[in-house]
Amino acid sequence: MHSLLLSALLPLASAGASLFPRAANFTDPGTVCNLLKQQFANITYLPSDPGYEAETQVAWDASSWQTPACVFAPRNANDLSRAVTLFSNTSTLFAMRGGGHMPIPGAATINSTGVQISSSNLKTLELSEDKQTMSIGPGPRWGDVFQYMDGTNLTIIGGRLPPVGVPGLLLGGGISYFSNAHGLASSEGKIKAYECVLANGTIALVTASSAYSDLYWALQGGGNSFALVTRFDLQTFPLESALRAEATFVDAPETKDLYLDALLDMTLTGDVDTRAAVIPVARWGPGSTVPSYETTLLYNGTEAPSTGPFTAFYNGALESVNASSTMKPLSLAAYAKVLGPAFAAGGPGFGFRQRFRVVSTKATREAMDIVHDTWFAKLQSTDMANRIPGFFAGLAYNSVTRTFAERSQGMPMAIAPIAQFWVEEAVSWSDAADDAEVEQFIKDVNVEIETLLGEKDLSLPYVYLNDANKDQPVFEGYGKENVERLQGIREKYDPEGVFTVLMPGGFKVAGVEVEDVGEDCEEGI
């Protein structure tokens, strides 16, 4: 029965002109869900099936918990290829979700108009016999990867937070604990190969030296417009013995200046020891009158340095609460066990609504102050933290040293080869009734921030895709030449727009118009 139904649907692909983008011709997804259920009974979840709700509540952002017509969880590239072919031939809308990190409804999820592809069963974790290559499917989180590699004295240039998914981070470039030494996770050939399902159903092994070398370049940071990746083959690197601290600094009048000065020094001069990494976050919550200043510290070595910019965070210059800045051995695997379930059911982050946004600036104290002071002054004036249930907000000053930036060249992103900050704004709250107020706050405060930065010529055009908000011009910051190249690659491998029209979520390169990037932006002068 199912084969007859499938054969009846397949000819739709060749009937007349292109199906795209004729929205009126989108197939009722219920028909396709029934086909999937007949062919793949154990990995297709209808709304009435056990497992459906869990699959639709994976996203970190509860406003992205949508109700697709069904969920399809392929086990391998062949399963996914058959599904993509079916969706293409029947003009069925769909989405594909990795770890669910991006808090934009519809970016990796879909409502009842389409089918949700889940990466849950694409669980590959395999270290090659020569230990030079770590193969990872889109289903594991970075915490799973680090636990798998525990005891090997090796690592890969992957995500920092254990609950973050593998595919989204890598397809957006990927900030790592080791980026000060190696650049973005997908730069410089660190991803040896991508196993992909193309828009026509072809399963391709994409490498820098293969017939798909142009597609390889696009996948290093071009997002989800080109293919669906079913396996990443990553280069391994030595890992000594990670030292870590989760530092919270005391509430004192001098803390802000000491903290921002230390971050700036780390960003401008941290190249002297590229084994060090910081994740600095200034937070605001209920009862706050000043921000709480915190920093995750990691050092790839057996002994923390006694000199250099990294030491300011643990040598007492910044006083920490309960000696929390003391560097201690803690493996990536052990850290993953603690934080891995944070956004799963029962975890402390489960069920909150979230938004991210990126502000890219040159590495100057004036730029840091503009973002910091404008953000927190606006929070204090609105009193949102004390009125809105579950409200927390923060600024994460992602520190990009010159070495980090220089080792991230040659990718689709036009990253200026200078020290800079990619400041992630993050807001979480509990109730959908507060969505409009929170989103208006984010809009209003960023008008102020961007106006002030623009007046001082302190902004940079590149926006880190993985932390961007839905209204941000991500690809415009990639530069005209790179965008046109990406658009040509998309047209070559997906002329019918399967991953643009039928899979509409996420940032797409189609239709982006970009003016020439000035020489000052390219060189950071």
GIUR-V79587 format. One record per pair of residues at least 24 apart in sequence whose ideal C-beta (glycine too) atoms are under 6 Angstrom apart, sorted by the first residue. I is the first residue (numbers start at 1). GAP is how many residues later the second one is. D is the distance in whole Angstrom. If there is no record, write none. Layout:
I;GAP;D  I;GAP;D
This chain:
2;36;4  2;37;5  5;30;6  6;29;6  9;81;5  10;79;5  12;77;6  12;78;6  13;76;4  18;478;6  19;72;5  20;476;5  20;477;4  20;481;5  21;480;5  25;66;5  26;65;5  26;67;6  27;63;4  27;64;5  27;65;5  29;40;4  29;63;6  29;85;5  29;86;6  30;39;6  32;58;6  32;60;5  33;36;5  33;37;4  36;36;5  43;30;5  44;26;6  44;28;5  45;26;4  46;24;5  55;63;5  58;42;4  59;41;4  59;50;6  60;40;5  60;41;6  60;283;5  60;294;6  61;42;3  61;293;4  62;289;5  62;291;5  63;42;5  63;290;5  64;41;5  64;45;5  66;43;5  66;45;5  67;45;6  68;42;5  68;47;6  68;48;4  69;43;5  69;46;6  70;45;6  71;45;5  71;47;5  72;43;6  72;45;5  73;45;4  73;47;5  73;48;5  75;46;5  77;120;6  77;126;5  77;153;4  80;117;5  80;150;6  81;116;5  81;120;5  81;122;6  84;113;5  84;117;6  85;116;4  87;415;6  88;410;5  93;409;6  94;409;6  95;410;5  96;132;6  98;40;5  98;67;4  98;69;4  98;70;5  99;42;5  99;65;6  99;66;2  101;63;5  101;64;6  101;67;6  103;251;4  103;252;6  103;253;6  104;366;5  106;399;5  107;398;5  107;399;5  108;397;6  122;108;6  124;107;5  132;104;6  133;100;5  134;100;5  134;102;5  135;96;6  135;98;5  136;30;5  136;96;5  137;94;6  138;28;6  138;29;4  140;26;6  141;24;6  143;193;3  143;197;4  146;186;4  146;187;5  146;190;5  147;186;5  147;189;5  150;183;4  153;86;6  154;82;4  154;85;6  155;82;6  155;84;4  156;78;4  156;80;6  157;25;5  157;28;5  157;33;5  158;27;6  162;174;4  162;177;5  162;178;4  163;179;5  163;180;5  167;62;6  170;62;6  171;52;6  172;293;4  172;294;4  173;48;4  177;100;4  177;121;5  179;225;5  180;90;6  180;94;4  180;221;5  180;224;5  181;93;4  183;221;6  183;224;3  183;225;4  184;224;4  186;34;4  187;221;5  187;224;6  190;45;5  191;41;6  191;43;6  192;41;4  192;43;6  193;40;4  194;25;5  194;35;5  195;35;5  195;36;4  196;31;4  196;33;5  197;31;5  198;29;5  198;295;6  199;295;4  199;299;4  199;300;6  214;275;5  218;268;6  218;271;5  220;191;5  221;190;5  221;191;5  221;192;5  222;190;5  222;264;5  223;242;6  223;283;6  223;284;5  224;282;5  225;265;5  225;274;6  225;275;6  225;283;5  225;284;5  226;264;6  226;267;6  240;60;6  240;61;5  240;62;6  241;61;5  241;88;6  242;89;6  242;90;6  243;56;4  243;61;5  243;84;4  243;86;6  244;54;5  244;86;4  245;52;4  245;80;5  245;81;6  245;82;5  246;50;6  247;48;5  247;73;5  247;77;5  247;78;4  248;46;5  248;73;5  248;76;5  249;44;5  249;69;5  249;71;5  250;69;5  250;71;6  255;38;6  258;60;5  259;34;5  260;108;5  262;50;4  263;134;5  264;101;6  265;44;4  266;43;5  266;133;6  267;96;5  267;132;4  267;134;6  267;152;5  268;95;6  268;151;5  269;40;5  270;39;5  270;131;5  271;130;5  271;131;6  271;132;4  272;36;5  273;32;6  273;35;5  274;129;6  275;24;6  275;25;4  275;26;5  276;34;4  278;121;6  280;117;5  281;113;5  281;115;5  282;113;5  283;111;4  284;95;5  284;101;6  284;109;5  285;100;5  285;107;5  286;99;5  286;100;6  288;97;6  291;85;6  352;38;6  352;76;4  353;76;5  354;74;5  355;72;5  355;87;6  356;68;6  356;70;5  356;111;5  357;68;4  357;85;6  357;112;4  358;64;6  358;66;6  358;105;5  358;106;5  358;109;5  358;110;5  359;64;4  360;62;5  360;100;4  360;102;6  360;103;6  361;60;5  361;97;5  362;58;6  362;96;5  363;56;4  363;57;5  363;58;6  367;91;4  370;82;5  370;83;6  371;52;5  371;78;6  374;74;5  374;75;5  375;70;6  378;67;4  388;41;5  388;46;5  389;41;4  389;42;5  390;39;5  390;40;3  391;38;5  392;36;5  393;34;5  394;32;5  395;28;6  396;28;4  397;24;5  397;26;5  398;24;4  412;66;6  412;70;5  412;74;6  413;49;6  413;65;5  414;64;5  414;65;4  414;68;6  414;103;6  415;47;5  416;44;6  416;108;4  418;106;3  420;40;6  422;42;5  424;43;4  461;60;6  465;42;6  474;33;5  475;34;6  475;37;4  476;38;5  479;38;4  480;34;4  480;36;5  483;29;5  483;31;5
